[in-house]
């Protein structure tokens, strides 16, 4: 039984353990390292430690699913436009037999030409079919023979643990399909993007990640994808033992939309502006006729007043904040920041109903808000 991207919600029982994956691949002749019988002989004739066997199993199961992405961009130089190649720009993850390849948006952003190098050394032109700058995710499409497209097995990022062993495969400095190992150093980190949004639930790892690793897979010991490597914390631009990966749960929500629509359609609660306070989010402005206004939520009011100044009567406007709702929870989960609120809303779909808890004039109310599609 094989689970691929076509079945995004991979269940625990559908993927064999790493050793089983290796033995099955050897038996069927699908190993990437040459003659499978020779590999079997090597494994039988040497005393590998359990840790080494796991390392070998993960690499042999997944390395053919990792692509090397090179790009060419056009830059202005005086009166001329120069084409600048970027060798080893990043890595990619093969998603399906149709040729969809996952990578970071920053790897291909602004590229005039994209070349995707597969495991056999063949180079194929890549077409950008969808991207989401808010999460730094992009999907490419290549026209390549199905035999060269080995889909990655999706795992789960909902039950990860700090200290768990992980594996990264990518193209650091253009060195194709390089394996590094480490552990999960922390979970639920936040990573800002250039759009001003924050990606939640980021995985932190000490597996060596360098320029060129972006867009490559982060794997568990069962050879399953648990994240996509996306950034490092470094003053030199090289690995400092602090790397970050977008969790596969986020990818599973986003990637199907990128393939189908080319963009992500996010749910919208129709709240235009809030102010963060110590006790919650004070609603300043609502989208006219938006979901929250239809549900009865209240924001600031503009009050017009007339005042006499000598022989003249002047009209003034003032903002009345006293009747505005204070958002304190979404679906029973406390929210304290705008990021908390966005994360709670964007984990749902347009058309879903969500209960938003507000404080109004000393009372708590639950407002049923039916989410619209973000415009």
C-alpha positions in Angstrom: 0.0 0.0 0.0 1.5 3.3 -1.0 0.4 6.7 0.1 1.2 9.7 -2.1 0.2 13.3 -2.4 -3.1 12.2 -3.9 -4.0 11.1 -0.4 -2.9 14.1 1.6 -4.4 13.1 4.9 -1.9 10.2 5.4 -3.0 7.8 8.1 -0.6 6.1 10.5 -1.1 2.6 9.2 -0.5 3.3 5.5 3.2 3.7 5.6 5.6 0.9 6.7 8.5 1.4 9.0 11.8 2.6 7.6 13.4 -0.8 7.5 10.4 -2.3 5.8 10.5 0.5 3.2 14.1 -0.3 2.5 13.5 -4.1 2.1 10.4 -3.6 0.0 12.3 -1.2 -2.3 15.2 -3.6 -2.6 12.9 -6.5 -3.5 11.1 -4.5 -6.2 14.3 -3.1 -7.7 13.3 0.5 -7.0 16.4 1.7 -5.2 18.2 4.8 -6.5 21.7 3.7 -5.6 22.3 1.2 -8.4 21.7 -2.6 -8.6 19.2 -3.4 -5.7 20.8 -6.8 -5.3 24.2 -5.3 -4.7 22.6 -3.0 -2.1 21.0 -5.9 -0.4 24.4 -7.7 -0.4 26.1 -4.6 1.1 23.5 -4.4 3.9 23.8 -8.1 4.7 27.6 -8.1 4.6 28.3 -5.2 6.8 27.6 -4.4 10.5 25.6 -1.2 10.3 24.3 0.2 13.6 20.6 0.6 14.0 21.0 4.4 13.5 23.0 3.9 10.3 20.4 1.5 9.0 17.7 4.1 9.6 19.8 6.8 7.9 20.3 4.6 4.8 16.6 3.6 4.7 15.4 7.1 4.8 17.8 8.3 2.1 17.1 5.4 -0.2 13.4 5.8 0.2 13.2 9.5 -0.5 16.3 10.8 -2.3 14.7 10.3 -5.8 11.8 12.5 -4.7 14.0 15.5 -4.2 14.7 17.9 -7.1 17.4 20.6 -7.7 15.9 23.9 -8.8 17.9 26.4 -10.8 16.6 29.8 -12.0 17.4 32.6 -14.2 16.3 36.2 -13.5 16.6 39.4 -15.4 18.2 42.4 -13.7 18.8 45.9 -14.9 22.4 47.2 -15.4 22.5 50.7 -16.8 20.8 50.6 -20.1 20.9 46.8 -20.4 18.9 43.9 -19.0 21.1 41.1 -17.9 20.1 37.5 -17.5 21.5 36.2 -14.2 21.6 32.4 -13.6 21.2 31.1 -10.0 22.7 27.6 -9.8 21.5 25.5 -6.9 18.8 28.2 -6.1 16.9 25.7 -4.0 15.3 22.3 -3.7 12.0 20.8 -4.6 9.7 17.9 -3.5 8.0 15.7 -6.1 4.3 15.6 -5.2 2.8 13.3 -7.8 3.2 11.5 -11.2 1.6 14.5 -13.0 4.8 16.5 -12.4 3.9 18.8 -9.6 6.9 19.9 -7.5 6.7 21.7 -4.2 9.2 24.4 -3.2 9.5 27.8 -1.4 8.2 30.8 -3.2 11.3 32.7 -2.5 13.3 30.1 -4.5 11.4 31.0 -7.7 10.2 34.5 -7.0 10.9 36.8 -10.0 12.5 33.9 -12.0 12.3 34.3 -15.8 13.3 30.7 -16.3 13.1 27.7 -14.0 14.9 24.4 -14.5 14.1 21.4 -12.4 16.9 18.7 -12.2 15.5 15.3 -11.3 17.4 12.4 -9.7 18.6 10.9 -12.9 20.3 14.1 -13.9 17.7 15.1 -16.5 16.7 18.8 -16.6 13.1 19.9 -17.2 11.6 23.3 -17.7 9.4 24.2 -14.7 6.2 26.2 -14.9 4.9 28.1 -11.9 1.3 27.0 -11.4 0.6 28.5 -8.0 2.2 30.4 -5.2 1.3 31.8 -1.8 3.7 34.6 -0.6 2.0 34.6 2.9 3.3 31.1 3.6 6.3 31.1 1.2 5.0 28.1 -0.7 5.0 27.5 -4.5 4.1 24.7 -6.8 5.8 24.0 -10.1 4.8 21.7 -13.0 7.3 19.8 -15.1 6.6 17.7 -18.2 8.7 14.6 -17.4 8.2 10.8 -17.8 6.2 9.3 -15.0 9.1 6.9 -14.3 11.3 9.8 -13.2 8.6 11.2 -10.9 8.7 9.5 -7.5 6.1 11.1 -5.2 7.0 12.0 -1.6 4.9 10.3 1.1 3.1 12.8 3.3 3.2 12.2 7.1 1.7 14.2 9.9 2.9 17.2 11.9 0.3 17.0 14.6 2.1 14.5 16.8 5.7 15.6 16.7 8.0 15.7 19.7 11.0 17.8 20.7 14.0 15.4 20.5 12.5 13.3 17.7 15.1 12.4 15.0 14.6 14.1 11.7 16.3 14.1 8.3 16.8 16.8 5.7 17.5 16.2 2.0 18.3 19.1 -0.3 20.9 20.8 -2.5 23.0 23.0 -0.2 25.4 25.1 -2.4 24.1 23.1 -5.4 25.3 19.8 -4.1 22.5 17.5 -5.2 20.5 15.4 -2.8 22.6 15.9 0.3 21.4 14.2 3.5 21.8 15.8 6.9 20.4 14.6 10.2 19.4 16.1 13.5 16.5 16.4 15.9 13.5 18.6 16.4 14.8 21.3 18.6 11.5 23.1 19.2 7.9 23.2 18.0 5.3 25.9 17.4 7.8 28.6 16.5 6.5 31.6 14.5 8.2 32.8 11.4 7.5 36.2 9.8 7.3 36.5 6.0 7.9 39.4 3.7 4.2 40.0 3.3 3.9 40.9 7.0 2.0 37.7 7.9 3.4 35.2 10.4 3.6 31.4 9.7 2.5 29.5 12.7 3.5 26.1 14.1 7.0 26.2 12.5 9.3 23.3 13.2 12.8 24.2 14.5 15.6 21.7 13.9 19.4 21.4 14.3 19.8 19.4 11.1 22.3 21.3 8.9 20.4 23.5 6.5 22.3 25.8 4.2 21.6 28.0 1.1 20.1 25.6 -1.5 18.2 23.5 1.1 15.1 25.8 0.9 12.2 23.9 -0.5 13.6 20.5 0.4 11.9 17.9 2.7 12.2 17.4 6.4 11.5 13.7 7.1 10.8 11.5 10.1 12.5 8.1 10.6 9.7 6.4 8.7 10.7 8.3 5.6 7.5 10.5 5.7 7.4 14.2 4.9 6.8 16.2 8.1 7.9 19.7 6.8 9.5 21.7 4.1 12.8 23.4 5.0 12.5 27.1 4.5 14.9 29.3 6.5 17.9 29.4 8.8 18.8 31.7 11.6 22.4 32.8 10.8 24.5 36.0 10.6 26.7 34.4 8.0 24.1 32.9 5.8 25.3 29.4 6.6 24.0 26.7 9.0 24.2 27.7 12.6 22.2 24.7 14.0 19.0 26.6 13.9 16.8 25.8 10.9 13.1 26.1 10.3 10.5 24.1 8.4 6.9 24.7 7.4 4.9 21.8 8.9 3.2 19.3 6.5 -0.2 20.1 8.1 0.1 23.7 6.7 1.3 22.3 3.3 -1.6 19.9 3.1 -4.1 22.7 3.4 -2.4 25.0 0.9 -1.0 22.9 -1.9 -4.3 21.5 -3.2 -5.6 25.0 -3.7 -2.4 26.1 -5.5 -2.7 23.2 -7.9 -6.4 23.7 -8.5 -6.6 27.6 -8.4 -3.1 28.9 -8.5 -3.7 30.8 -5.2 -5.0 30.3 -1.7 -8.6 31.3 -1.0 -8.6 32.2 2.7 -11.7 32.5 4.9 -12.6 36.1 5.9 -14.4 37.1 9.1 -15.1 40.6 7.8 -13.1 42.5 10.5 -11.2 45.4 8.9 -9.2 46.6 11.9 -8.6 45.8 15.6 -6.6 47.2 18.4 -4.7 44.8 20.6 -5.2 45.3 24.3 -4.2 43.4 27.5 -7.5 41.5 27.5 -8.3 40.9 23.9 -8.8 42.5 20.5 -10.9 45.7 20.4 -12.9 45.8 17.2 -12.3 49.2 15.5 -13.8 48.7 12.0 -16.0 46.0 10.3 -16.3 45.3 6.6 -19.7 46.7 5.5 -22.2 43.9 5.2 -19.4 41.4 6.0 -19.7 38.2 8.1 -19.1 39.8 11.5 -21.4 42.8 10.9 -24.1 40.4 9.7 -23.6 38.4 13.0 -24.2 41.5 15.0 -20.6 42.4 16.0 -20.0 46.0 16.9 -17.1 48.3 16.2 -16.3 51.9 16.8 -19.0 54.4 16.0 -18.5 57.8 14.3 -20.7 60.4 16.2 -21.5 63.7 14.5 -22.1 66.7 16.8 -23.1 70.3 16.3 -21.4 72.9 18.4 -22.1 76.7 18.6 -19.0 78.9 18.5 -20.1 82.4 18.9 -22.5 83.3 16.1 -21.4 80.1 14.1 -22.6 76.5 14.3 -19.9 73.9 13.5 -20.2 70.2 12.9 -17.7 67.8 14.5 -17.1 64.1 14.3 -15.7 62.0 17.1 -15.1 58.3 17.5 -17.1 56.6 20.2 -15.2 53.4 21.4 -17.5 52.7 24.3 -19.8 50.3 22.5 -17.1 48.3 20.6 -16.9 44.6 21.1 -13.7 43.0 22.6 -12.8 39.7 20.9 -11.5 37.2 23.5 -11.9 33.8 21.9 -12.6 32.0 18.6 -14.3 28.6 18.9 -13.5 28.5 22.6 -9.8 29.1 22.1 -8.4 32.3 23.7 -7.0 34.9 21.3 -4.7 37.7 22.5 -3.1 38.9 19.3 -4.1 39.5 15.7 -1.9 36.6 14.7 -3.9 34.3 17.1 -7.1 35.5 15.5 -5.9 35.0 11.9 -4.5 31.6 12.7 -7.9 30.5 14.2 -9.9 31.8 11.3 -7.5 30.6 8.5 -7.6 27.1 9.8 -11.2 27.0 8.5 -12.8 27.2 5.1 -15.1 29.8 3.5 -18.7 28.9 4.4 -17.8 27.5 7.8 -19.5 28.9 10.9 -17.3 29.8 13.8 -18.3 31.1 17.2 -16.5 34.3 18.1 -16.7 35.2 21.8 -16.8 38.9 22.6 -17.2 41.0 25.7 -19.8 43.7 25.4 -20.8 46.1 28.2 -19.7 43.6 30.9 -21.3 40.5 29.3 -19.8 37.7 27.2 -21.6 36.9 24.0 -21.0 34.1 21.4 -21.6 35.4 17.9 -22.0 32.7 15.1 -20.0 34.1 12.2 -20.3 32.4 8.8 -17.0 33.0 7.0 -16.8 34.5 3.5 -14.0 33.9 1.0 -11.3 36.5 1.2 -11.5 39.1 -1.6 
